[in-house]
Amino acid sequence: MSEQPLHRAEPSADWRKLRAGDRVNVRMAPGYETAGLVDAVTGDHTAVWVDLDGGRGRTLLHCSDGVEILPLHP
């Protein structure tokens, strides 16, 4: 077990701006990204439900997952 203390996960500025209904681009790793629609956001913006395009389903993402969620501007 690690002796390192736990650190609070903090959402990025982009995550703090997200609202239900926003179109977003989800970058899971370099070269692996997809678009989707924000379904729900927790009050502290640390977790976001995204309904992925193309019938890929709804996924829960946490700010500590190392995933970027970027708003798509019309």
Contacts in CASP RR format, 6 or more apart in sequence:
PFRMAT RR
TARGET T0000
AUTHOR 0000-0000-0000
METHOD contacts of the structure
MODEL  1
MSEQPLHRAEPSADWRKLRAGDRVNVRMAPGYETAGLVDAVTGDHTAVWV
DLDGGRGRTLLHCSDGVEILPLHP
9 46 0 8 1.000
9 62 0 8 1.000
9 63 0 8 1.000
9 64 0 8 1.000
10 46 0 8 1.000
10 63 0 8 1.000
11 44 0 8 1.000
11 45 0 8 1.000
11 46 0 8 1.000
11 63 0 8 1.000
12 63 0 8 1.000
12 68 0 8 1.000
14 68 0 8 1.000
14 69 0 8 1.000
14 70 0 8 1.000
14 71 0 8 1.000
15 45 0 8 1.000
15 46 0 8 1.000
15 48 0 8 1.000
15 63 0 8 1.000
15 69 0 8 1.000
16 45 0 8 1.000
17 71 0 8 1.000
18 24 0 8 1.000
18 38 0 8 1.000
18 41 0 8 1.000
18 45 0 8 1.000
18 48 0 8 1.000
18 69 0 8 1.000
18 71 0 8 1.000
19 38 0 8 1.000
19 41 0 8 1.000
20 38 0 8 1.000
20 39 0 8 1.000
20 40 0 8 1.000
20 41 0 8 1.000
21 37 0 8 1.000
21 38 0 8 1.000
21 39 0 8 1.000
22 37 0 8 1.000
22 38 0 8 1.000
22 71 0 8 1.000
22 72 0 8 1.000
23 35 0 8 1.000
23 36 0 8 1.000
23 37 0 8 1.000
23 38 0 8 1.000
23 71 0 8 1.000
23 72 0 8 1.000
23 74 0 8 1.000
24 35 0 8 1.000
24 36 0 8 1.000
24 37 0 8 1.000
24 38 0 8 1.000
24 50 0 8 1.000
24 69 0 8 1.000
24 70 0 8 1.000
24 71 0 8 1.000
24 72 0 8 1.000
25 33 0 8 1.000
25 34 0 8 1.000
25 35 0 8 1.000
25 36 0 8 1.000
25 68 0 8 1.000
25 69 0 8 1.000
25 70 0 8 1.000
25 71 0 8 1.000
25 72 0 8 1.000
26 33 0 8 1.000
26 34 0 8 1.000
26 35 0 8 1.000
26 36 0 8 1.000
26 50 0 8 1.000
26 52 0 8 1.000
26 61 0 8 1.000
26 67 0 8 1.000
26 68 0 8 1.000
26 69 0 8 1.000
27 33 0 8 1.000
27 67 0 8 1.000
27 68 0 8 1.000
27 69 0 8 1.000
27 70 0 8 1.000
28 34 0 8 1.000
28 67 0 8 1.000
34 52 0 8 1.000
34 53 0 8 1.000
34 56 0 8 1.000
35 52 0 8 1.000
35 53 0 8 1.000
35 72 0 8 1.000
36 50 0 8 1.000
36 51 0 8 1.000
36 52 0 8 1.000
36 53 0 8 1.000
37 50 0 8 1.000
37 51 0 8 1.000
37 53 0 8 1.000
38 48 0 8 1.000
38 49 0 8 1.000
38 50 0 8 1.000
38 51 0 8 1.000
38 69 0 8 1.000
39 49 0 8 1.000
39 50 0 8 1.000
39 51 0 8 1.000
39 58 0 8 1.000
40 48 0 8 1.000
40 49 0 8 1.000
41 47 0 8 1.000
41 48 0 8 1.000
41 49 0 8 1.000
42 48 0 8 1.000
45 63 0 8 1.000
46 62 0 8 1.000
46 63 0 8 1.000
46 64 0 8 1.000
47 60 0 8 1.000
47 61 0 8 1.000
47 62 0 8 1.000
47 63 0 8 1.000
48 60 0 8 1.000
48 61 0 8 1.000
48 69 0 8 1.000
49 58 0 8 1.000
49 59 0 8 1.000
49 60 0 8 1.000
49 61 0 8 1.000
50 58 0 8 1.000
50 59 0 8 1.000
50 61 0 8 1.000
50 69 0 8 1.000
51 57 0 8 1.000
51 58 0 8 1.000
52 58 0 8 1.000
52 59 0 8 1.000
61 67 0 8 1.000
61 69 0 8 1.000
END
